[in-house]
Amino acid sequence: MTYEIRLAHDAAAYLQRVDRRTFERFQERLEQIATDPYGPHTKSLAGPGKRRAARVGGWRIIFTVETTARVIYVSDVGPRGQVYRGL
């Protein structure tokens, strides 16, 4: 059973601005996350909030998992050097 993915407004806006090939790569990774959010393609982030990150080349997807509701909340998407700022 897969999880539902919900994108924050900023994350959705970022995905609309990337080129088609990059968008497809993000889409593939989001499908993997929906299938197994704790799999080897993700890692836990330090700090409060139980956030996790997934890598897509030089970009990162930052998300949290609501296990009981089976929902993944994607809060941030962006380049590796910028996405971690302000977390």
PDB file of N, CA, C and O in Angstrom:
ATOM      1  N   MET A   1       0.851  -1.183   0.000  1.00  0.00           N
ATOM      2  CA  MET A   1       0.000   0.000   0.000  1.00  0.00           C
ATOM      3  C   MET A   1       0.890   1.237   0.000  1.00  0.00           C
ATOM      4  O   MET A   1       1.870   1.306   0.741  1.00  0.00           O
ATOM      5  N   THR A   2       0.548   2.194  -0.820  1.00  0.00           N
ATOM      6  CA  THR A   2       1.361   3.402  -0.926  1.00  0.00           C
ATOM      7  C   THR A   2       0.808   4.531  -0.068  1.00  0.00           C
ATOM      8  O   THR A   2      -0.344   4.520   0.364  1.00  0.00           O
ATOM      9  N   TYR A   3       1.672   5.493   0.153  1.00  0.00           N
ATOM     10  CA  TYR A   3       1.305   6.691   0.891  1.00  0.00           C
ATOM     11  C   TYR A   3       0.827   7.752  -0.091  1.00  0.00           C
ATOM     12  O   TYR A   3       1.218   7.755  -1.258  1.00  0.00           O
ATOM     13  N   GLU A   4      -0.023   8.652   0.395  1.00  0.00           N
ATOM     14  CA  GLU A   4      -0.442   9.803  -0.401  1.00  0.00           C
ATOM     15  C   GLU A   4       0.619  10.885  -0.244  1.00  0.00           C
ATOM     16  O   GLU A   4       1.137  11.091   0.853  1.00  0.00           O
ATOM     17  N   ILE A   5       0.942  11.567  -1.317  1.00  0.00           N
ATOM     18  CA  ILE A   5       1.939  12.641  -1.265  1.00  0.00           C
ATOM     19  C   ILE A   5       1.228  13.976  -1.380  1.00  0.00           C
ATOM     20  O   ILE A   5       0.431  14.199  -2.292  1.00  0.00           O
ATOM     21  N   ARG A   6       1.533  14.867  -0.433  1.00  0.00           N
ATOM     22  CA  ARG A   6       0.979  16.225  -0.447  1.00  0.00           C
ATOM     23  C   ARG A   6       2.138  17.208  -0.504  1.00  0.00           C
ATOM     24  O   ARG A   6       3.056  17.154   0.314  1.00  0.00           O
ATOM     25  N   LEU A   7       2.083  18.094  -1.468  1.00  0.00           N
ATOM     26  CA  LEU A   7       3.147  19.076  -1.666  1.00  0.00           C
ATOM     27  C   LEU A   7       2.772  20.416  -1.058  1.00  0.00           C
ATOM     28  O   LEU A   7       1.645  20.887  -1.214  1.00  0.00           O
ATOM     29  N   ALA A   8       3.720  21.024  -0.369  1.00  0.00           N
ATOM     30  CA  ALA A   8       3.534  22.397   0.100  1.00  0.00           C
ATOM     31  C   ALA A   8       3.506  23.312  -1.115  1.00  0.00           C
ATOM     32  O   ALA A   8       4.005  22.949  -2.180  1.00  0.00           O
ATOM     33  N   HIS A   9       2.936  24.476  -0.962  1.00  0.00           N
ATOM     34  CA  HIS A   9       2.801  25.411  -2.072  1.00  0.00           C
ATOM     35  C   HIS A   9       4.164  25.721  -2.707  1.00  0.00           C
ATOM     36  O   HIS A   9       4.295  25.699  -3.931  1.00  0.00           O
ATOM     37  N   ASP A  10       5.171  26.008  -1.887  1.00  0.00           N
ATOM     38  CA  ASP A  10       6.505  26.345  -2.399  1.00  0.00           C
ATOM     39  C   ASP A  10       7.132  25.170  -3.148  1.00  0.00           C
ATOM     40  O   ASP A  10       7.775  25.363  -4.180  1.00  0.00           O
ATOM     41  N   ALA A  11       6.949  23.966  -2.637  1.00  0.00           N
ATOM     42  CA  ALA A  11       7.501  22.778  -3.299  1.00  0.00           C
ATOM     43  C   ALA A  11       6.834  22.565  -4.660  1.00  0.00           C
ATOM     44  O   ALA A  11       7.510  22.265  -5.644  1.00  0.00           O
ATOM     45  N   ALA A  12       5.525  22.720  -4.713  1.00  0.00           N
ATOM     46  CA  ALA A  12       4.798  22.558  -5.977  1.00  0.00           C
ATOM     47  C   ALA A  12       5.218  23.632  -6.982  1.00  0.00           C
ATOM     48  O   ALA A  12       5.369  23.348  -8.170  1.00  0.00           O
ATOM     49  N   ALA A  13       5.404  24.855  -6.509  1.00  0.00           N
ATOM     50  CA  ALA A  13       5.821  25.944  -7.383  1.00  0.00           C
ATOM     51  C   ALA A  13       7.222  25.686  -7.939  1.00  0.00           C
ATOM     52  O   ALA A  13       7.492  25.969  -9.106  1.00  0.00           O
ATOM     53  N   TYR A  14       8.105  25.152  -7.108  1.00  0.00           N
ATOM     54  CA  TYR A  14       9.454  24.839  -7.578  1.00  0.00           C
ATOM     55  C   TYR A  14       9.413  23.765  -8.663  1.00  0.00           C
ATOM     56  O   TYR A  14      10.105  23.880  -9.674  1.00  0.00           O
ATOM     57  N   LEU A  15       8.621  22.740  -8.464  1.00  0.00           N
ATOM     58  CA  LEU A  15       8.530  21.658  -9.440  1.00  0.00           C
ATOM     59  C   LEU A  15       7.952  22.137 -10.777  1.00  0.00           C
ATOM     60  O   LEU A  15       8.273  21.578 -11.826  1.00  0.00           O
ATOM     61  N   GLN A  16       7.116  23.153 -10.744  1.00  0.00           N
ATOM     62  CA  GLN A  16       6.560  23.697 -11.991  1.00  0.00           C
ATOM     63  C   GLN A  16       7.599  24.470 -12.793  1.00  0.00           C
ATOM     64  O   GLN A  16       7.447  24.644 -14.003  1.00  0.00           O
ATOM     65  N   ARG A  17       8.665  24.940 -12.121  1.00  0.00           N
ATOM     66  CA  ARG A  17       9.684  25.742 -12.795  1.00  0.00           C
ATOM     67  C   ARG A  17      10.821  24.924 -13.404  1.00  0.00           C
ATOM     68  O   ARG A  17      11.564  25.446 -14.235  1.00  0.00           O
ATOM     69  N   VAL A  18      10.976  23.672 -13.019  1.00  0.00           N
ATOM     70  CA  VAL A  18      12.099  22.878 -13.531  1.00  0.00           C
ATOM     71  C   VAL A  18      11.790  22.350 -14.925  1.00  0.00           C
ATOM     72  O   VAL A  18      10.634  22.291 -15.344  1.00  0.00           O
ATOM     73  N   ASP A  19      12.852  21.965 -15.638  1.00  0.00           N
ATOM     74  CA  ASP A  19      12.650  21.433 -16.987  1.00  0.00           C
ATOM     75  C   ASP A  19      11.996  20.053 -16.929  1.00  0.00           C
ATOM     76  O   ASP A  19      11.896  19.438 -15.867  1.00  0.00           O
ATOM     77  N   ARG A  20      11.561  19.590 -18.077  1.00  0.00           N
ATOM     78  CA  ARG A  20      10.777  18.348 -18.153  1.00  0.00           C
ATOM     79  C   ARG A  20      11.545  17.127 -17.634  1.00  0.00           C
ATOM     80  O   ARG A  20      10.981  16.329 -16.886  1.00  0.00           O
ATOM     81  N   ARG A  21      12.801  16.966 -18.009  1.00  0.00           N
ATOM     82  CA  ARG A  21      13.599  15.801 -17.579  1.00  0.00           C
ATOM     83  C   ARG A  21      13.787  15.820 -16.065  1.00  0.00           C
ATOM     84  O   ARG A  21      13.669  14.782 -15.414  1.00  0.00           O
ATOM     85  N   THR A  22      14.074  16.979 -15.504  1.00  0.00           N
ATOM     86  CA  THR A  22      14.234  17.092 -14.055  1.00  0.00           C
ATOM     87  C   THR A  22      12.923  16.786 -13.351  1.00  0.00           C
ATOM     88  O   THR A  22      12.913  16.103 -12.327  1.00  0.00           O
ATOM     89  N   PHE A  23      11.829  17.279 -13.884  1.00  0.00           N
ATOM     90  CA  PHE A  23      10.517  16.989 -13.304  1.00  0.00           C
ATOM     91  C   PHE A  23      10.249  15.485 -13.291  1.00  0.00           C
ATOM     92  O   PHE A  23       9.730  14.954 -12.309  1.00  0.00           O
ATOM     93  N   GLU A  24      10.599  14.803 -14.373  1.00  0.00           N
ATOM     94  CA  GLU A  24      10.402  13.351 -14.439  1.00  0.00           C
ATOM     95  C   GLU A  24      11.244  12.636 -13.394  1.00  0.00           C
ATOM     96  O   GLU A  24      10.796  11.655 -12.802  1.00  0.00           O
ATOM     97  N   ARG A  25      12.458  13.117 -13.162  1.00  0.00           N
ATOM     98  CA  ARG A  25      13.313  12.524 -12.129  1.00  0.00           C
ATOM     99  C   ARG A  25      12.695  12.713 -10.739  1.00  0.00           C
ATOM    100  O   ARG A  25      12.688  11.792  -9.923  1.00  0.00           O
ATOM    101  N   PHE A  26      12.176  13.925 -10.482  1.00  0.00           N
ATOM    102  CA  PHE A  26      11.500  14.180  -9.211  1.00  0.00           C
ATOM    103  C   PHE A  26      10.284  13.268  -9.062  1.00  0.00           C
ATOM    104  O   PHE A  26      10.037  12.716  -7.990  1.00  0.00           O
ATOM    105  N   GLN A  27       9.538  13.120 -10.135  1.00  0.00           N
ATOM    106  CA  GLN A  27       8.335  12.291 -10.106  1.00  0.00           C
ATOM    107  C   GLN A  27       8.677  10.830  -9.789  1.00  0.00           C
ATOM    108  O   GLN A  27       7.979  10.184  -9.007  1.00  0.00           O
ATOM    109  N   GLU A  28       9.742  10.318 -10.392  1.00  0.00           N
ATOM    110  CA  GLU A  28      10.184   8.947 -10.115  1.00  0.00           C
ATOM    111  C   GLU A  28      10.548   8.779  -8.641  1.00  0.00           C
ATOM    112  O   GLU A  28      10.171   7.793  -8.008  1.00  0.00           O
ATOM    113  N   ARG A  29      11.290   9.762  -8.097  1.00  0.00           N
ATOM    114  CA  ARG A  29      11.703   9.666  -6.695  1.00  0.00           C
ATOM    115  C   ARG A  29      10.493   9.775  -5.768  1.00  0.00           C
ATOM    116  O   ARG A  29      10.432   9.068  -4.762  1.00  0.00           O
ATOM    117  N   LEU A  30       9.538  10.636  -6.082  1.00  0.00           N
ATOM    118  CA  LEU A  30       8.340  10.761  -5.254  1.00  0.00           C
ATOM    119  C   LEU A  30       7.534   9.464  -5.261  1.00  0.00           C
ATOM    120  O   LEU A  30       6.942   9.099  -4.245  1.00  0.00           O
ATOM    121  N   GLU A  31       7.507   8.773  -6.385  1.00  0.00           N
ATOM    122  CA  GLU A  31       6.827   7.472  -6.447  1.00  0.00           C
ATOM    123  C   GLU A  31       7.540   6.457  -5.558  1.00  0.00           C
ATOM    124  O   GLU A  31       6.885   5.653  -4.893  1.00  0.00           O
ATOM    125  N   GLN A  32       8.869   6.483  -5.540  1.00  0.00           N
ATOM    126  CA  GLN A  32       9.621   5.595  -4.656  1.00  0.00           C
ATOM    127  C   GLN A  32       9.335   5.917  -3.195  1.00  0.00           C
ATOM    128  O   GLN A  32       9.158   5.018  -2.373  1.00  0.00           O
ATOM    129  N   ILE A  33       9.292   7.202  -2.882  1.00  0.00           N
ATOM    130  CA  ILE A  33       9.015   7.622  -1.506  1.00  0.00           C
ATOM    131  C   ILE A  33       7.611   7.183  -1.101  1.00  0.00           C
ATOM    132  O   ILE A  33       7.408   6.733   0.026  1.00  0.00           O
ATOM    133  N   ALA A  34       6.644   7.308  -2.004  1.00  0.00           N
ATOM    134  CA  ALA A  34       5.269   6.910  -1.704  1.00  0.00           C
ATOM    135  C   ALA A  34       5.179   5.416  -1.422  1.00  0.00           C
ATOM    136  O   ALA A  34       4.357   4.986  -0.613  1.00  0.00           O
ATOM    137  N   THR A  35       6.003   4.635  -2.072  1.00  0.00           N
ATOM    138  CA  THR A  35       6.005   3.193  -1.861  1.00  0.00           C
ATOM    139  C   THR A  35       6.691   2.822  -0.551  1.00  0.00           C
ATOM    140  O   THR A  35       6.197   1.977   0.195  1.00  0.00           O
ATOM    141  N   ASP A  36       7.842   3.461  -0.269  1.00  0.00           N
ATOM    142  CA  ASP A  36       8.617   3.138   0.935  1.00  0.00           C
ATOM    143  C   ASP A  36       9.336   4.389   1.436  1.00  0.00           C
ATOM    144  O   ASP A  36      10.477   4.632   1.042  1.00  0.00           O
ATOM    145  N   PRO A  37       8.696   5.195   2.301  1.00  0.00           N
ATOM    146  CA  PRO A  37       9.310   6.444   2.752  1.00  0.00           C
ATOM    147  C   PRO A  37      10.514   6.251   3.668  1.00  0.00           C
ATOM    148  O   PRO A  37      11.243   7.209   3.928  1.00  0.00           O
ATOM    149  N   TYR A  38      10.737   5.050   4.157  1.00  0.00           N
ATOM    150  CA  TYR A  38      11.876   4.792   5.040  1.00  0.00           C
ATOM    151  C   TYR A  38      12.934   3.940   4.351  1.00  0.00           C
ATOM    152  O   TYR A  38      13.815   3.397   5.018  1.00  0.00           O
ATOM    153  N   GLY A  39      12.862   3.815   3.040  1.00  0.00           N
ATOM    154  CA  GLY A  39      13.772   2.973   2.276  1.00  0.00           C
ATOM    155  C   GLY A  39      15.175   3.540   2.176  1.00  0.00           C
ATOM    156  O   GLY A  39      15.468   4.601   2.727  1.00  0.00           O
ATOM    157  N   PRO A  40      16.046   2.822   1.464  1.00  0.00           N
ATOM    158  CA  PRO A  40      17.448   3.236   1.353  1.00  0.00           C
ATOM    159  C   PRO A  40      17.656   4.505   0.530  1.00  0.00           C
ATOM    160  O   PRO A  40      18.751   5.067   0.551  1.00  0.00           O
ATOM    161  N   HIS A  41      16.660   4.961  -0.177  1.00  0.00           N
ATOM    162  CA  HIS A  41      16.765   6.173  -0.983  1.00  0.00           C
ATOM    163  C   HIS A  41      16.433   7.435  -0.191  1.00  0.00           C
ATOM    164  O   HIS A  41      16.406   8.530  -0.754  1.00  0.00           O
ATOM    165  N   THR A  42      16.178   7.290   1.120  1.00  0.00           N
ATOM    166  CA  THR A  42      15.908   8.444   1.982  1.00  0.00           C
ATOM    167  C   THR A  42      16.809   8.387   3.204  1.00  0.00           C
ATOM    168  O   THR A  42      17.379   7.346   3.531  1.00  0.00           O
ATOM    169  N   LYS A  43      16.923   9.531   3.871  1.00  0.00           N
ATOM    170  CA  LYS A  43      17.681   9.548   5.118  1.00  0.00           C
ATOM    171  C   LYS A  43      16.988  10.461   6.117  1.00  0.00           C
ATOM    172  O   LYS A  43      16.289  11.403   5.744  1.00  0.00           O
ATOM    173  N   SER A  44      17.193  10.170   7.368  1.00  0.00           N
ATOM    174  CA  SER A  44      16.634  10.963   8.443  1.00  0.00           C
ATOM    175  C   SER A  44      17.495  12.207   8.642  1.00  0.00           C
ATOM    176  O   SER A  44      18.721  12.140   8.542  1.00  0.00           O
ATOM    177  N   LEU A  45      16.855  13.339   8.923  1.00  0.00           N
ATOM    178  CA  LEU A  45      17.583  14.578   9.177  1.00  0.00           C
ATOM    179  C   LEU A  45      17.655  14.846  10.674  1.00  0.00           C
ATOM    180  O   LEU A  45      16.739  14.500  11.420  1.00  0.00           O
ATOM    181  N   ALA A  46      18.741  15.458  11.104  1.00  0.00           N
ATOM    182  CA  ALA A  46      18.910  15.819  12.504  1.00  0.00           C
ATOM    183  C   ALA A  46      17.987  16.987  12.834  1.00  0.00           C
ATOM    184  O   ALA A  46      17.574  17.736  11.949  1.00  0.00           O
ATOM    185  N   GLY A  47      17.676  17.131  14.096  1.00  0.00           N
ATOM    186  CA  GLY A  47      16.854  18.243  14.534  1.00  0.00           C
ATOM    187  C   GLY A  47      15.419  17.826  14.797  1.00  0.00           C
ATOM    188  O   GLY A  47      15.050  16.666  14.610  1.00  0.00           O
ATOM    189  N   PRO A  48      14.613  18.786  15.232  1.00  0.00           N
ATOM    190  CA  PRO A  48      13.223  18.478  15.565  1.00  0.00           C
ATOM    191  C   PRO A  48      12.375  18.247  14.312  1.00  0.00           C
ATOM    192  O   PRO A  48      12.713  18.712  13.223  1.00  0.00           O
ATOM    193  N   GLY A  49      11.294  17.538  14.481  1.00  0.00           N
ATOM    194  CA  GLY A  49      10.333  17.402  13.405  1.00  0.00           C
ATOM    195  C   GLY A  49      10.346  16.097  12.649  1.00  0.00           C
ATOM    196  O   GLY A  49       9.468  15.876  11.814  1.00  0.00           O
ATOM    197  N   LYS A  50      11.304  15.218  12.904  1.00  0.00           N
ATOM    198  CA  LYS A  50      11.348  13.914  12.229  1.00  0.00           C
ATOM    199  C   LYS A  50      11.340  14.043  10.709  1.00  0.00           C
ATOM    200  O   LYS A  50      10.715  13.241  10.014  1.00  0.00           O
ATOM    201  N   ARG A  51      12.032  15.050  10.203  1.00  0.00           N
ATOM    202  CA  ARG A  51      12.104  15.242   8.764  1.00  0.00           C
ATOM    203  C   ARG A  51      13.034  14.232   8.116  1.00  0.00           C
ATOM    204  O   ARG A  51      13.950  13.705   8.748  1.00  0.00           O
ATOM    205  N   ARG A  52      12.779  13.976   6.846  1.00  0.00           N
ATOM    206  CA  ARG A  52      13.592  13.069   6.048  1.00  0.00           C
ATOM    207  C   ARG A  52      13.950  13.775   4.748  1.00  0.00           C
ATOM    208  O   ARG A  52      13.307  14.753   4.367  1.00  0.00           O
ATOM    209  N   ALA A  53      14.967  13.280   4.079  1.00  0.00           N
ATOM    210  CA  ALA A  53      15.387  13.864   2.806  1.00  0.00           C
ATOM    211  C   ALA A  53      15.614  12.757   1.790  1.00  0.00           C
ATOM    212  O   ALA A  53      16.026  11.649   2.133  1.00  0.00           O
ATOM    213  N   ALA A  54      15.340  13.074   0.550  1.00  0.00           N
ATOM    214  CA  ALA A  54      15.612  12.177  -0.569  1.00  0.00           C
ATOM    215  C   ALA A  54      16.412  12.957  -1.596  1.00  0.00           C
ATOM    216  O   ALA A  54      16.183  14.147  -1.815  1.00  0.00           O
ATOM    217  N   ARG A  55      17.336  12.279  -2.210  1.00  0.00           N
ATOM    218  CA  ARG A  55      18.239  12.906  -3.157  1.00  0.00           C
ATOM    219  C   ARG A  55      17.771  12.675  -4.593  1.00  0.00           C
ATOM    220  O   ARG A  55      17.359  11.575  -4.959  1.00  0.00           O
ATOM    221  N   VAL A  56      17.844  13.732  -5.392  1.00  0.00           N
ATOM    222  CA  VAL A  56      17.569  13.642  -6.830  1.00  0.00           C
ATOM    223  C   VAL A  56      18.696  14.423  -7.496  1.00  0.00           C
ATOM    224  O   VAL A  56      18.552  15.618  -7.755  1.00  0.00           O
ATOM    225  N   GLY A  57      19.812  13.761  -7.774  1.00  0.00           N
ATOM    226  CA  GLY A  57      20.988  14.446  -8.316  1.00  0.00           C
ATOM    227  C   GLY A  57      21.467  15.503  -7.340  1.00  0.00           C
ATOM    228  O   GLY A  57      21.762  15.195  -6.185  1.00  0.00           O
ATOM    229  N   GLY A  58      21.545  16.750  -7.794  1.00  0.00           N
ATOM    230  CA  GLY A  58      21.974  17.854  -6.940  1.00  0.00           C
ATOM    231  C   GLY A  58      20.844  18.502  -6.166  1.00  0.00           C
ATOM    232  O   GLY A  58      21.063  19.488  -5.463  1.00  0.00           O
ATOM    233  N   TRP A  59      19.657  17.973  -6.281  1.00  0.00           N
ATOM    234  CA  TRP A  59      18.489  18.503  -5.578  1.00  0.00           C
ATOM    235  C   TRP A  59      18.107  17.607  -4.413  1.00  0.00           C
ATOM    236  O   TRP A  59      18.532  16.456  -4.325  1.00  0.00           O
ATOM    237  N   ARG A  60      17.291  18.164  -3.516  1.00  0.00           N
ATOM    238  CA  ARG A  60      16.799  17.396  -2.380  1.00  0.00           C
ATOM    239  C   ARG A  60      15.295  17.603  -2.228  1.00  0.00           C
ATOM    240  O   ARG A  60      14.756  18.661  -2.553  1.00  0.00           O
ATOM    241  N   ILE A  61      14.638  16.563  -1.725  1.00  0.00           N
ATOM    242  CA  ILE A  61      13.226  16.619  -1.369  1.00  0.00           C
ATOM    243  C   ILE A  61      13.181  16.449   0.145  1.00  0.00           C
ATOM    244  O   ILE A  61      13.661  15.444   0.668  1.00  0.00           O
ATOM    245  N   ILE A  62      12.615  17.412   0.846  1.00  0.00           N
ATOM    246  CA  ILE A  62      12.494  17.354   2.305  1.00  0.00           C
ATOM    247  C   ILE A  62      11.041  17.040   2.622  1.00  0.00           C
ATOM    248  O   ILE A  62      10.127  17.686   2.109  1.00  0.00           O
ATOM    249  N   PHE A  63      10.839  16.037   3.476  1.00  0.00           N
ATOM    250  CA  PHE A  63       9.467  15.612   3.759  1.00  0.00           C
ATOM    251  C   PHE A  63       9.342  15.032   5.159  1.00  0.00           C
ATOM    252  O   PHE A  63      10.333  14.678   5.799  1.00  0.00           O
ATOM    253  N   THR A  64       8.094  14.943   5.617  1.00  0.00           N
ATOM    254  CA  THR A  64       7.768  14.259   6.867  1.00  0.00           C
ATOM    255  C   THR A  64       6.725  13.186   6.547  1.00  0.00           C
ATOM    256  O   THR A  64       5.979  13.288   5.572  1.00  0.00           O
ATOM    257  N   VAL A  65       6.697  12.170   7.384  1.00  0.00           N
ATOM    258  CA  VAL A  65       5.792  11.045   7.156  1.00  0.00           C
ATOM    259  C   VAL A  65       4.784  10.969   8.290  1.00  0.00           C
ATOM    260  O   VAL A  65       5.159  10.950   9.463  1.00  0.00           O
ATOM    261  N   GLU A  66       3.520  10.927   7.946  1.00  0.00           N
ATOM    262  CA  GLU A  66       2.435  10.712   8.908  1.00  0.00           C
ATOM    263  C   GLU A  66       1.981   9.268   8.711  1.00  0.00           C
ATOM    264  O   GLU A  66       1.152   8.972   7.850  1.00  0.00           O
ATOM    265  N   THR A  67       2.539   8.380   9.522  1.00  0.00           N
ATOM    266  CA  THR A  67       2.334   6.945   9.333  1.00  0.00           C
ATOM    267  C   THR A  67       0.886   6.525   9.529  1.00  0.00           C
ATOM    268  O   THR A  67       0.365   5.731   8.746  1.00  0.00           O
ATOM    269  N   THR A  68       0.230   7.041  10.557  1.00  0.00           N
ATOM    270  CA  THR A  68      -1.146   6.606  10.832  1.00  0.00           C
ATOM    271  C   THR A  68      -2.110   7.009   9.719  1.00  0.00           C
ATOM    272  O   THR A  68      -3.023   6.254   9.385  1.00  0.00           O
ATOM    273  N   ALA A  69      -1.909   8.207   9.140  1.00  0.00           N
ATOM    274  CA  ALA A  69      -2.782   8.674   8.058  1.00  0.00           C
ATOM    275  C   ALA A  69      -2.267   8.239   6.686  1.00  0.00           C
ATOM    276  O   ALA A  69      -2.954   8.414   5.680  1.00  0.00           O
ATOM    277  N   ARG A  70      -1.050   7.670   6.644  1.00  0.00           N
ATOM    278  CA  ARG A  70      -0.396   7.237   5.407  1.00  0.00           C
ATOM    279  C   ARG A  70      -0.268   8.388   4.415  1.00  0.00           C
ATOM    280  O   ARG A  70      -0.631   8.280   3.244  1.00  0.00           O
ATOM    281  N   VAL A  71       0.271   9.509   4.941  1.00  0.00           N
ATOM    282  CA  VAL A  71       0.460  10.712   4.125  1.00  0.00           C
ATOM    283  C   VAL A  71       1.906  11.171   4.264  1.00  0.00           C
ATOM    284  O   VAL A  71       2.482  11.129   5.351  1.00  0.00           O
ATOM    285  N   ILE A  72       2.477  11.606   3.156  1.00  0.00           N
ATOM    286  CA  ILE A  72       3.811  12.194   3.140  1.00  0.00           C
ATOM    287  C   ILE A  72       3.650  13.664   2.777  1.00  0.00           C
ATOM    288  O   ILE A  72       3.087  14.002   1.735  1.00  0.00           O
ATOM    289  N   TYR A  73       4.152  14.533   3.651  1.00  0.00           N
ATOM    290  CA  TYR A  73       4.084  15.972   3.435  1.00  0.00           C
ATOM    291  C   TYR A  73       5.437  16.458   2.924  1.00  0.00           C
ATOM    292  O   TYR A  73       6.419  16.434   3.665  1.00  0.00           O
ATOM    293  N   VAL A  74       5.500  16.892   1.688  1.00  0.00           N
ATOM    294  CA  VAL A  74       6.730  17.429   1.101  1.00  0.00           C
ATOM    295  C   VAL A  74       6.743  18.925   1.386  1.00  0.00           C
ATOM    296  O   VAL A  74       5.919  19.680   0.868  1.00  0.00           O
ATOM    297  N   SER A  75       7.699  19.341   2.223  1.00  0.00           N
ATOM    298  CA  SER A  75       7.744  20.745   2.616  1.00  0.00           C
ATOM    299  C   SER A  75       8.655  21.577   1.731  1.00  0.00           C
ATOM    300  O   SER A  75       8.364  22.744   1.465  1.00  0.00           O
ATOM    301  N   ASP A  76       9.759  20.991   1.268  1.00  0.00           N
ATOM    302  CA  ASP A  76      10.734  21.747   0.485  1.00  0.00           C
ATOM    303  C   ASP A  76      11.317  20.891  -0.628  1.00  0.00           C
ATOM    304  O   ASP A  76      11.516  19.686  -0.473  1.00  0.00           O
ATOM    305  N   VAL A  77      11.583  21.539  -1.746  1.00  0.00           N
ATOM    306  CA  VAL A  77      12.288  20.935  -2.868  1.00  0.00           C
ATOM    307  C   VAL A  77      13.240  21.994  -3.385  1.00  0.00           C
ATOM    308  O   VAL A  77      12.842  23.142  -3.588  1.00  0.00           O
ATOM    309  N   GLY A  78      14.500  21.620  -3.601  1.00  0.00           N
ATOM    310  CA  GLY A  78      15.435  22.604  -4.122  1.00  0.00           C
ATOM    311  C   GLY A  78      16.845  22.089  -4.203  1.00  0.00           C
ATOM    312  O   GLY A  78      17.108  20.929  -3.886  1.00  0.00           O
ATOM    313  N   PRO A  79      17.767  22.954  -4.631  1.00  0.00           N
ATOM    314  CA  PRO A  79      19.171  22.574  -4.726  1.00  0.00           C
ATOM    315  C   PRO A  79      19.749  22.241  -3.360  1.00  0.00           C
ATOM    316  O   PRO A  79      19.375  22.837  -2.349  1.00  0.00           O
ATOM    317  N   ARG A  80      20.652  21.294  -3.344  1.00  0.00           N
ATOM    318  CA  ARG A  80      21.238  20.806  -2.105  1.00  0.00           C
ATOM    319  C   ARG A  80      21.806  21.925  -1.228  1.00  0.00           C
ATOM    320  O   ARG A  80      21.628  21.896  -0.010  1.00  0.00           O
ATOM    321  N   GLY A  81      22.471  22.890  -1.812  1.00  0.00           N
ATOM    322  CA  GLY A  81      23.102  23.951  -1.041  1.00  0.00           C
ATOM    323  C   GLY A  81      22.121  24.934  -0.407  1.00  0.00           C
ATOM    324  O   GLY A  81      22.486  25.655   0.522  1.00  0.00           O
ATOM    325  N   GLN A  82      20.893  24.971  -0.892  1.00  0.00           N
ATOM    326  CA  GLN A  82      19.937  25.960  -0.409  1.00  0.00           C
ATOM    327  C   GLN A  82      18.785  25.375   0.389  1.00  0.00           C
ATOM    328  O   GLN A  82      18.231  26.048   1.258  1.00  0.00           O
ATOM    329  N   VAL A  83      18.421  24.148   0.109  1.00  0.00           N
ATOM    330  CA  VAL A  83      17.185  23.587   0.676  1.00  0.00           C
ATOM    331  C   VAL A  83      17.280  23.382   2.189  1.00  0.00           C
ATOM    332  O   VAL A  83      16.261  23.420   2.878  1.00  0.00           O
ATOM    333  N   TYR A  84      18.476  23.167   2.708  1.00  0.00           N
ATOM    334  CA  TYR A  84      18.619  22.916   4.146  1.00  0.00           C
ATOM    335  C   TYR A  84      18.617  24.193   4.975  1.00  0.00           C
ATOM    336  O   TYR A  84      18.441  24.143   6.193  1.00  0.00           O
ATOM    337  N   ARG A  85      18.810  25.319   4.333  1.00  0.00           N
ATOM    338  CA  ARG A  85      18.815  26.604   5.076  1.00  0.00           C
ATOM    339  C   ARG A  85      17.427  26.888   5.623  1.00  0.00           C
ATOM    340  O   ARG A  85      16.431  26.747   4.914  1.00  0.00           O
ATOM    341  N   GLY A  86      17.366  27.280   6.860  1.00  0.00           N
ATOM    342  CA  GLY A  86      16.098  27.652   7.468  1.00  0.00           C
ATOM    343  C   GLY A  86      15.273  26.489   7.996  1.00  0.00           C
ATOM    344  O   GLY A  86      14.135  26.684   8.421  1.00  0.00           O
ATOM    345  N   LEU A  87      15.828  25.284   7.975  1.00  0.00           N
ATOM    346  CA  LEU A  87      15.061  24.145   8.514  1.00  0.00           C
ATOM    347  C   LEU A  87      15.125  24.099  10.006  1.00  0.00           C
ATOM    348  O   LEU A  87      14.538  23.208  10.622  1.00  0.00           O
TER     349      LEU A  87
END
